[in-house]
Amino acid sequence: IRWSPTTHGAASAPGKGWEPKIMGQDKRQILRYDVLREVSRVRSPSMQSLATQSLEALKEAEATVAAAAAEAAAQAAAAA
């Protein structure tokens, strides 16, 4: 599962993009520290593989968000 602005952003829900928090909690932190921790406790190879793949996808998403934030900050600094 991949996140993209066209599948999960403003284009898929007019006027409302993806919200990173639910009930005040960061969704990625919930996934990383609660959901994936429990999935990885199951000793089946398929669940271990699922947890590993999901963690890699999460890391990729976090890197993309960080890069976009850095780019936005650089553009704001250049415009100032």
N, C-alpha and C positions, 0 to 999 in steps of 0.2 A: 504494500500500500504506500503510495507516494502522495505527498501533499503538493499541491500546486495552486497558484492563485485562481486559475480557471476552474478547478474542480472543488476548491474549498473556500474560495475567497468571495469577494463582492459579486463576481460574475454569476455565482451559483445561487446566491441569495441577495437579490437587489436591496441595497441599503444597509446590508449587514454582512460583515466579513467574519472570519473565524475568530472566535474569542479564546484567548490563551488561558483564561481562568474560569473555573466553575465553583460557585459558592466560596469565592475568595481564595481558592487553592489553584496553583498552577497545574494545568493538565499534564504537562510533560513530567513534572516532578511526581505526580501521582502514578503515572505510567512507569517511570523508572524505579521508584522506591517502594511502591506498593504492588502494582499489578505484575510487573516483570519479576519481582522478587518471589512472588507466590508461584508464578508459572515455572520459574527455574527450579523450584523445590521438587517438582514432580520429576521423578527419575527416569522418565521415558525419553529415548533419544529424540523423538519428534517434538516433545515439549521443550527440551533443551535447545534444539535447533530453532524452534519458534522464538524462544526468549533471546537467543543470540541474534537472529535476523532482525527482530524488533528493536533490540538495543542499537544495532548498527544503523537502522533506519532513523531512530530517534537521534542519534549522534549527528547523522547527516542533516536532519531537519534543523537541529540546534545550530550547526555550523552555517547553514544557509541563512537563518535568522540573524545570527551574529554578523555575517558578512553584509547583509542588507542594512543592518543598523549602522555598521561602520561606514558604509557607502553614503547613507543618508546624512550621517554626522559630518563626513568630509564635504558633501555638497552644501550643507548648511554653513559650514565654516568658510567655504569658498565664496558663498553668496554674501557673507557678512562683511 
